[in-house]
Structure formats: structure tokens, C-alpha cells
Amino acid sequence: MKVTIERAQLLKSLGHVQSVVERRNTIPILANVLIEAKGSHLQLTATDMDLALAESVECAVGQAGATTAPAHTLYDIVRKLPDGAQVELATKEGATSVTVRSGRSTFTLQALPEADFPATSKDKQPHSFTLSADSLKALIDHTRFAISTEETRYYLNGIYLHAAAEEGGLLRAVATDGHRLARFQVPLPKGAGNIPGVIVPRKAVNELRKLLDETESSVEIGLSETKVRFTFDNVTLTSKLIDGTFPDY
């Protein structure tokens, strides 16, 4: 694999994916970001097994291929490079290291085989609908402050998203910590009438909210009984849902 990419583009995408990676990992591969080069794009993927974030960015691909590299270390290296620098990422097939070159700087990072990286499901979700970024931001901003941080009542550690029948159909977000409850609703988008009531975990909500600050696009939301997927621009965020019953508020 060999790619050349502008520092600002790489830094932006790495900034998004590395925030999914936990600082303390018992599984070494989860500390790494999966780097895949094909066509004219570089795809970066990170996961903590519950949440996965994939983002593709345009670059000059000299040789297609894939590898993994320590997410936080790679982000720190790229962050300290000068503005406007061109960054080259290269690795030989079967090699256990990836080389980062920019100007007179060369770094060699320990790589783990891409085959060890957990597969992220690309299966189609049974329910899907589209929501504007502004509506999704409003749903999150008006409710997330009430999400519980108490791990014993895990079913309160997220935002409950469901369709309500009143007023011609509403998409409603609810969060509570047992002392206060926040509820916000928007008109029901087309195709969301039969969605199951789901609890989106706090970490997924926080990562999604950060990403929404950088887009004006509509967000495609896919739902199943166990997973939720948000797709917009060149980003895909997939999260497991909280397996529990939200209180009958």
C-alpha cells in the first residue's frame, strides 16, 4: 500500500475515528485504526466492538492495499506536522510496520495484520429513513443532558428514540436519569412509521453530535432490533443498541 494525502484532510478524518478508540485496551487490535486504500480513496475505520466509525477521504493512491496502525500515535504524528504538508503512508505486503513520511520526517509504526481487525457489518438495516442534520442535532441537544451515567440502570444510559402516533406522527427522543426527564420531538420522517423503539447509547450519541457540527447534509438512519447506523457525507457510524426496556414515561 502506498498513498499520498494532504495533512489537513488526513488529520480531520483521523480526529474523527481515533476518538472512538478507547485509551485502555485489553485487545491490541482495537487500539489500531484500519487503513484501506483503493481507487482514489483512503478509508479509515475504528471500533471498540460496540461502536464503529468509518470515514473515506480522497487521496492519491500509488498502490492499493490495507494495514492497521496505532490510532492515537498516528493522530499525534499527523497533528504535529506543518500545515499544508503532504503525508505519505506506505507498507509492504505482509510487513509488520507502516511508514509515515512527510518532508524530512520519517516515522515507522508497528502494524498489526488487517485480517485481525473486527469485521464491521455492512448488511442492510430493515428500517431506514432520512432526517435533516438540524433536526437530529435538535433531538440530541434537547435530551442528552438528562442521560444517566449510573451503570446499574444501564437502560437509562442512552436516548430512547421512537415513533409516536399523536399529531399526525412524531419522532420522539427521550432521556432520563430517574430524577429529571427530557423529551423532544420532530415531525415523523417518511419511512419511520414502523420503527422499533430503540435506546441509542451515550457514547454513540456524543460521537454523532461531534460529527454533525461539520455537516449540513441529510442523515440516513438505518435501524434494526440490535443496531443503528447513521450515514452522511463520507462517514458511517454504526452502534449496538442498549438491550433493555426504557421506562414507560
Secondary structure, 3 states (H helix, E strand, C coil): CEEEEEHHHHHHHHHHHHCCCCCCCCCHHHHEEEEEEECCEEEEEEECCCEEEEEEEECEEEECEEEEEEHHHHHHHHHCCCCCCEEEEECCCCCCEEEEEECCEEEEEECCCHHHCCCCCCCCCCEEEEEEHHHHHHHHHCCHHHCCCCCCCHHHCEEEEEEECHHHCEEEEEEECCCCEEEEEEECCCCCCCCCCEEEEHHHHHHHHHHHCCCCCEEEEEECCCEEEEEECCEEEEEECCCCCCCCC
